[in-house]
Amino acid sequence: MRILRIISTLNPDHGGPGIAIIDNSIKLIKKGIQVHIATNDPKKKIDIKNKNLKIFNLGPSFGNYAFNLKLFFWLLKNKKNYDRFIIHGLWEFNTLVARILLRKNYYVFTHGQLDPFFQEQFFKKVKKQIYWFLFERKNLLNSKSIFLTSNAEKQLLNNTYVNTKGIKKKVVPYGINKPCFDKKNIKKKFFKKFPFLRGKMFFLYLGRFHPKKGCDILIKSAKLIRKDKENIKILMVGPDNNLKQNLKKYCKENKLEKNIFWSNSLSGDLKWGSILCCEAMVLASHGENFGVALTEALSCKKGVITTNKVNISKIISKYQAGIIAKNNVKSFSSSLLNYLNLSNSKKNRMSQRALKCFENEFNLPFNINNFIKTLQS
């Protein structure tokens, strides 16, 4: 089987899908399946250290809908070289190109972009509904199926802001490869960059700064419980933007500089070092179809503190691999306090359960065969 995946960007600053897509593709290749990826990234922008995974960077694209005629004509010329096509993401030129050129021989990973959270933003909701009526619904109706990463995500489509009736839906296994590294060396690299965290207990936020991620809830929760836990520390890691600057300003105004620390995006050893050295991963999200950063934490035996709006929260709860809160300051601050008040033995048990949760549910080698069967059917 020869597969072409199409995604606008593999840049990790744009979120977790790129990481999971690369892991998934490498695992498919090891199973004897040819996988290529076409992107709208500029030429040689993303370097993947795997000679068997071929990436065609056909960018840049133009506008918010990733319009790219170069991709259109490249796909027109090369589509005969592939048996299956997987489009990653919605609200872009890519799904329209698939409907025009690929004749119902493509799947679409929605990556949470039909989440009901987006209906809270009136103008974006209306704009998406218009685009849905004109183009996107037809694009998805013509697909073999849309791919969802959990039953919870599938159920949310009943309450979302567009009508998905008639569109085929398939829940597919999703996950990442378990990392393999020298823990001692990676921790040493991390503390060399962040010496002020050596010997300190800190929580880790790892992701984009977007209203959906609930970073304001996380910071306000830290402010609220500082009265009881004045030494609470959170490392906020992610690419710079206006929201991040506003959050930093809020921290300065509320004298949280000794509690909240900031970093631009981390990758490679430094990213894994941040996970290995933290106390737990925190994500106060208003909506998350999967949560790649959470699964990365679980793979490193780290408990997670997140919300019931994350679609894998029921799985985390089932294994007691973390604490699940509601997506508001009162509930999330209470969850942070609950964790901080746990005994060392209870934290250790949570750590063991976190690894078990990862290995049983999100470890890619154990669920890749089911994904292959879906593509072959």
VEXDREN-2710 file (C-alpha; in Angstrom, 1 decimal):
% VEXDREN-2710
k/r/px/py/pz
1/MET/0.0/0.0/0.0
2/ARG/1.2/3.5/-0.9
3/ILE/-0.1/6.4/1.2
4/LEU/0.1/10.1/0.8
5/ARG/-0.6/12.3/3.8
6/ILE/-1.4/16.0/3.2
7/ILE/-1.1/18.6/5.9
8/SER/-0.5/22.3/5.9
9/THR/2.4/22.2/8.2
10/LEU/4.6/19.8/10.3
11/ASN/5.9/22.7/12.4
12/PRO/5.6/21.6/16.0
13/ASP/4.8/25.2/17.0
14/HIS/1.3/24.6/15.4
15/GLY/0.5/21.8/17.9
16/GLY/0.7/18.1/18.4
17/PRO/-0.7/16.6/15.2
18/GLY/2.6/16.9/13.3
19/ILE/4.4/14.9/16.0
20/ALA/1.8/12.1/16.0
21/ILE/1.7/12.0/12.2
22/ILE/5.5/11.5/11.9
23/ASP/5.4/8.8/14.6
24/ASN/2.5/7.1/12.9
25/SER/4.1/7.3/9.4
26/ILE/7.4/5.9/10.6
27/LYS/5.6/2.9/12.2
28/LEU/3.6/2.3/9.0
29/ILE/6.9/2.3/7.1
30/LYS/8.3/-0.4/9.4
31/LYS/5.2/-2.5/8.6
32/GLY/6.2/-2.3/4.9
33/ILE/3.8/0.5/3.8
34/GLN/5.2/3.4/1.8
35/VAL/4.3/6.8/3.3
36/HIS/5.0/10.2/1.8
37/ILE/3.8/13.6/3.3
38/ALA/3.0/16.7/1.3
39/THR/3.0/20.0/3.1
40/ASN/2.6/23.7/2.6
41/ASP/5.8/24.3/4.5
42/PRO/8.6/26.2/2.6
43/LYS/11.2/23.9/1.0
44/LYS/13.5/22.1/3.5
45/LYS/11.7/23.9/6.4
46/ILE/11.1/20.7/8.5
47/ASP/13.9/18.2/8.8
48/ILE/12.9/14.6/9.7
49/LYS/15.7/12.3/10.6
50/ASN/14.3/9.3/8.8
51/LYS/15.5/8.5/5.3
52/ASN/12.5/6.3/4.6
53/LEU/9.9/9.0/5.2
54/LYS/9.8/11.3/2.2
55/ILE/8.4/14.8/2.7
56/PHE/7.4/17.2/-0.1
57/ASN/7.4/20.8/1.1
58/LEU/5.4/22.6/-1.5
59/GLY/4.9/25.9/0.2
60/PRO/4.4/28.6/1.0
61/SER/0.6/28.8/0.8
62/PHE/-1.4/32.0/0.9
63/GLY/-4.1/33.2/3.2
64/ASN/-6.0/31.6/6.1
65/TYR/-7.3/28.8/3.9
66/ALA/-3.8/27.6/2.9
67/PHE/-4.4/28.3/-0.9
68/ASN/-1.6/26.7/-2.9
69/LEU/-1.8/26.0/-6.6
70/LYS/1.6/24.3/-6.5
71/LEU/0.1/21.6/-4.3
72/PHE/-2.9/21.3/-6.7
73/PHE/-0.8/20.7/-9.8
74/TRP/1.8/18.5/-7.9
75/LEU/-1.1/16.3/-6.7
76/LEU/-2.7/16.2/-10.2
77/LYS/0.6/15.0/-11.6
78/ASN/1.5/12.5/-8.8
79/LYS/-1.8/11.1/-7.5
80/LYS/-1.4/8.0/-9.6
81/ASN/1.6/7.0/-7.4
82/TYR/-0.6/6.4/-4.4
83/ASP/-3.3/4.0/-3.3
84/ARG/-4.7/5.9/-0.3
85/PHE/-4.8/9.6/0.7
86/ILE/-5.1/11.1/4.2
87/ILE/-5.9/14.8/4.6
88/HIS/-5.1/16.3/7.9
89/GLY/-7.2/19.3/9.1
90/LEU/-10.3/21.2/8.0
91/TRP/-11.1/24.7/6.8
92/GLU/-8.3/24.7/4.2
93/PHE/-7.7/24.4/0.5
94/ASN/-6.5/20.8/1.1
95/THR/-9.9/19.2/1.5
96/LEU/-11.3/21.0/-1.5
97/VAL/-8.3/19.8/-3.6
98/ALA/-9.0/16.2/-2.4
99/ARG/-12.7/16.4/-3.5
100/ILE/-11.7/17.7/-6.9
101/LEU/-8.8/15.4/-7.7
102/LEU/-9.1/12.2/-5.5
103/ARG/-12.6/11.0/-6.3
104/LYS/-13.7/9.7/-2.9
105/ASN/-10.4/7.9/-2.3
106/TYR/-9.4/9.9/0.7
107/TYR/-9.8/10.1/4.5
108/VAL/-9.9/13.3/6.6
109/PHE/-8.5/13.6/10.1
110/THR/-10.5/16.4/11.7
111/HIS/-8.0/17.0/14.6
112/GLY/-10.6/18.5/16.8
113/GLN/-11.6/21.3/14.4
114/LEU/-15.3/20.5/14.8
115/ASP/-15.1/20.9/18.5
116/PRO/-18.2/22.7/20.0
117/PHE/-15.8/25.1/21.7
118/PHE/-15.5/27.1/18.5
119/GLN/-19.3/28.0/18.5
120/GLU/-18.6/30.3/21.5
121/GLN/-16.8/32.7/19.1
122/PHE/-19.7/34.2/17.2
123/PHE/-17.9/35.6/14.1
124/LYS/-15.7/32.6/13.6
125/LYS/-18.7/30.3/14.0
126/VAL/-20.6/32.2/11.3
127/LYS/-17.7/32.3/9.0
128/LYS/-17.1/28.5/9.4
129/GLN/-20.8/27.8/8.9
130/ILE/-20.8/29.7/5.6
131/TYR/-17.7/27.9/4.4
132/TRP/-19.3/24.6/5.6
133/PHE/-22.4/25.2/3.5
134/LEU/-20.5/26.2/0.4
135/PHE/-17.6/23.7/0.5
136/GLU/-16.5/21.8/3.5
137/ARG/-19.6/19.6/4.0
138/LYS/-19.3/18.4/0.4
139/ASN/-15.6/17.8/0.9
140/LEU/-16.3/15.5/3.8
141/LEU/-19.3/13.8/2.3
142/ASN/-17.1/12.8/-0.6
143/SER/-14.4/11.3/1.6
144/LYS/-14.3/7.6/2.4
145/SER/-14.6/8.6/6.1
146/ILE/-13.5/11.2/8.6
147/PHE/-11.1/10.0/11.2
148/LEU/-11.7/10.7/14.9
149/THR/-9.4/9.8/17.8
150/SER/-11.9/8.8/20.4
151/ASN/-15.5/7.9/21.0
152/ALA/-15.8/11.1/23.1
153/GLU/-14.8/13.2/20.0
154/LYS/-17.4/11.3/17.9
155/GLN/-20.2/12.0/20.5
156/LEU/-19.3/15.8/20.5
157/LEU/-20.3/16.0/16.8
158/ASN/-23.9/15.7/17.9
159/ASN/-23.6/19.1/19.7
160/THR/-21.3/21.0/17.3
161/TYR/-22.0/24.1/15.3
162/VAL/-22.4/22.3/11.9
163/ASN/-24.6/19.4/10.7
164/THR/-22.4/16.3/10.2
165/LYS/-25.3/14.0/9.3
166/GLY/-24.5/11.7/6.4
167/ILE/-20.7/12.0/6.8
168/LYS/-19.1/8.7/7.5
169/LYS/-17.2/8.7/10.8
170/LYS/-14.6/6.3/12.0
171/VAL/-12.8/6.2/15.4
172/VAL/-9.2/5.1/14.8
173/PRO/-6.3/4.2/17.2
174/TYR/-4.0/7.2/17.9
175/GLY/-0.8/7.5/19.8
176/ILE/2.9/8.1/19.8
177/ASN/6.0/6.0/20.0
178/LYS/7.4/5.6/23.5
179/PRO/10.6/7.7/23.7
180/CYS/14.0/6.2/24.2
181/PHE/16.7/8.3/25.7
182/ASP/19.5/8.6/28.3
183/LYS/17.5/10.1/31.2
184/LYS/20.5/11.3/33.2
185/ASN/22.0/13.2/30.2
186/ILE/18.6/14.7/29.2
187/LYS/17.9/16.0/32.7
188/LYS/21.4/17.5/32.8
189/LYS/20.7/19.4/29.5
190/PHE/17.4/20.7/30.9
191/PHE/18.8/22.0/34.1
192/LYS/21.7/23.6/32.3
193/LYS/19.1/25.7/30.4
194/PHE/16.8/26.2/33.4
195/PRO/19.2/26.2/36.5
196/PHE/16.6/28.1/38.6
197/LEU/14.4/25.0/38.5
198/ARG/17.0/22.5/39.8
199/GLY/15.8/20.9/43.0
200/LYS/12.4/22.6/42.7
201/MET/9.0/20.9/42.2
202/PHE/7.2/22.4/39.2
203/PHE/4.3/21.7/36.9
204/LEU/4.7/21.9/33.1
205/TYR/2.5/23.4/30.5
206/LEU/3.6/22.4/27.0
207/GLY/1.7/23.6/23.9
208/ARG/0.4/26.5/22.0
209/PHE/-0.9/29.7/23.6
210/HIS/-4.5/29.7/22.3
211/PRO/-7.8/30.6/24.1
212/LYS/-8.9/27.0/23.8
213/LYS/-6.0/25.8/25.9
214/GLY/-7.2/27.5/29.1
215/CYS/-3.8/29.0/30.1
216/ASP/-5.6/31.9/31.8
217/ILE/-7.4/29.3/34.0
218/LEU/-4.0/27.7/34.9
219/ILE/-2.4/31.0/35.9
220/LYS/-5.3/32.3/37.8
221/SER/-5.5/28.9/39.6
222/ALA/-1.8/29.3/40.6
223/LYS/-2.6/32.8/41.9
224/LEU/-5.5/31.5/44.0
225/ILE/-3.7/28.7/45.7
226/ARG/-0.5/30.7/46.3
227/LYS/-1.9/31.6/49.7
228/ASP/-1.7/28.0/50.8
229/LYS/1.2/26.9/48.5
230/GLU/3.4/29.9/48.0
231/ASN/6.1/27.8/46.4
232/ILE/3.9/26.6/43.5
233/LYS/5.8/26.8/40.3
234/ILE/4.7/26.3/36.7
235/LEU/6.9/26.3/33.6
236/MET/4.9/27.6/30.6
237/VAL/6.4/26.4/27.3
238/GLY/5.2/27.4/23.8
239/PRO/5.7/29.7/20.9
240/ASP/5.4/33.5/21.4
241/ASN/2.3/35.3/20.4
242/ASN/0.0/38.2/21.6
243/LEU/-1.9/35.9/24.1
244/LYS/1.4/34.8/25.7
245/GLN/2.5/38.4/26.1
246/ASN/-0.9/39.3/27.7
247/LEU/-0.5/36.4/30.1
248/LYS/3.0/37.5/31.0
249/LYS/1.7/41.0/31.6
250/TYR/-1.0/39.6/33.9
251/CYS/1.7/37.6/35.9
252/LYS/3.8/40.8/36.3
253/GLU/0.8/42.8/37.5
254/ASN/-0.1/40.1/40.0
255/LYS/3.5/39.6/41.2
256/LEU/3.6/36.0/40.0
257/GLU/7.2/36.1/38.7
258/LYS/8.4/33.7/41.4
259/ASN/5.6/31.2/40.5
260/ILE/5.2/31.3/36.7
261/PHE/8.2/30.9/34.4
262/TRP/8.3/31.1/30.6
263/SER/10.0/29.5/27.7
264/ASN/9.7/29.5/23.9
265/SER/9.1/26.1/22.3
266/LEU/11.3/23.3/23.3
267/SER/12.2/20.3/21.1
268/GLY/14.3/17.2/21.2
269/ASP/16.2/16.5/24.4
270/LEU/15.1/19.8/26.0
271/LYS/11.4/19.0/25.5
272/TRP/11.8/15.5/26.9
273/GLY/13.9/16.9/29.7
274/SER/11.2/19.3/30.7
275/ILE/8.7/16.4/30.9
276/LEU/11.1/14.1/32.9
277/CYS/12.0/16.9/35.4
278/CYS/8.5/18.2/36.0
279/GLU/6.2/17.1/38.8
280/ALA/3.1/16.7/36.5
281/MET/1.8/17.9/33.2
282/VAL/-1.1/20.5/33.4
283/LEU/-3.6/21.4/30.7
284/ALA/-6.7/23.4/31.6
285/SER/-8.2/23.0/28.2
286/HIS/-11.7/24.0/27.1
287/GLY/-11.6/21.3/24.4
288/GLU/-9.0/18.9/23.1
289/ASN/-9.6/16.1/20.6
290/PHE/-6.6/14.1/21.9
291/GLY/-3.8/15.9/23.7
292/VAL/-0.4/14.7/22.4
293/ALA/1.5/16.5/25.2
294/LEU/-0.5/14.6/27.8
295/THR/0.3/11.2/26.2
296/GLU/4.0/12.3/26.1
297/ALA/3.8/12.9/29.8
298/LEU/2.1/9.6/30.5
299/SER/4.9/7.8/28.5
300/CYS/7.4/9.3/30.9
301/LYS/5.5/8.1/34.0
302/LYS/4.2/11.6/34.8
303/GLY/0.7/12.1/36.1
304/VAL/-1.5/14.7/34.4
305/ILE/-3.9/17.4/35.7
306/THR/-6.4/18.3/33.0
307/THR/-10.1/18.9/32.4
308/ASN/-13.1/16.8/31.4
309/LYS/-13.2/18.7/28.1
310/VAL/-10.2/16.7/26.9
311/ASN/-11.5/13.7/25.0
312/ILE/-9.1/11.2/26.5
313/SER/-9.9/12.4/30.1
314/LYS/-12.2/9.3/30.8
315/ILE/-9.3/7.0/29.8
316/ILE/-6.9/8.9/32.1
317/SER/-9.5/8.7/34.9
318/LYS/-10.1/5.0/34.3
319/TYR/-6.4/4.3/35.0
320/GLN/-6.2/6.9/37.8
321/ALA/-3.3/8.3/35.9
322/GLY/-4.1/11.9/36.8
323/ILE/-6.7/14.3/38.2
324/ILE/-9.6/15.5/36.1
325/ALA/-11.1/18.9/36.8
326/LYS/-13.7/21.1/35.2
327/ASN/-12.5/23.9/32.9
328/ASN/-12.9/26.8/35.5
329/VAL/-10.6/28.3/38.1
330/LYS/-12.4/27.0/41.1
331/SER/-12.2/23.4/40.0
332/PHE/-8.7/23.5/38.5
333/SER/-7.2/25.2/41.5
334/SER/-8.8/22.6/43.7
335/SER/-7.2/19.9/41.5
336/LEU/-3.8/21.5/41.8
337/LEU/-4.1/21.6/45.6
338/ASN/-5.3/18.0/45.7
339/TYR/-2.2/16.9/43.8
340/LEU/0.2/19.0/46.0
341/ASN/-1.4/17.4/49.1
342/LEU/-0.8/13.9/47.9
343/SER/1.6/11.7/49.8
344/ASN/4.8/10.6/48.0
345/SER/3.4/7.0/48.0
346/LYS/0.2/8.1/46.2
347/LYS/2.2/10.2/43.7
348/ASN/4.3/7.1/43.0
349/ARG/1.2/5.0/42.4
350/MET/-0.1/7.7/40.0
351/SER/3.2/7.6/38.2
352/GLN/3.0/3.8/37.7
353/ARG/-0.6/4.1/36.5
354/ALA/0.4/6.8/34.1
355/LEU/2.8/4.5/32.4
356/LYS/0.3/1.6/32.3
357/CYS/-2.3/4.0/30.8
358/PHE/0.1/4.9/28.0
359/GLU/1.3/1.4/27.3
360/ASN/-2.3/0.0/27.1
361/GLU/-4.0/2.9/25.3
362/PHE/-1.6/5.2/23.4
363/ASN/1.6/3.2/22.7
364/LEU/1.7/3.3/18.9
365/PRO/3.2/-0.2/18.2
366/PHE/0.2/-1.8/20.0
367/ASN/-2.6/-0.1/18.0
368/ILE/-1.0/0.5/14.5
369/ASN/-2.3/-2.8/13.2
370/ASN/-5.9/-1.7/13.7
371/PHE/-5.1/1.6/11.8
372/ILE/-3.7/-0.4/8.9
373/LYS/-6.8/-2.7/8.8
374/THR/-8.9/0.5/8.5
375/LEU/-6.9/1.7/5.5
376/GLN/-7.0/-1.7/3.8
377/SER/-10.8/-2.2/4.3
END
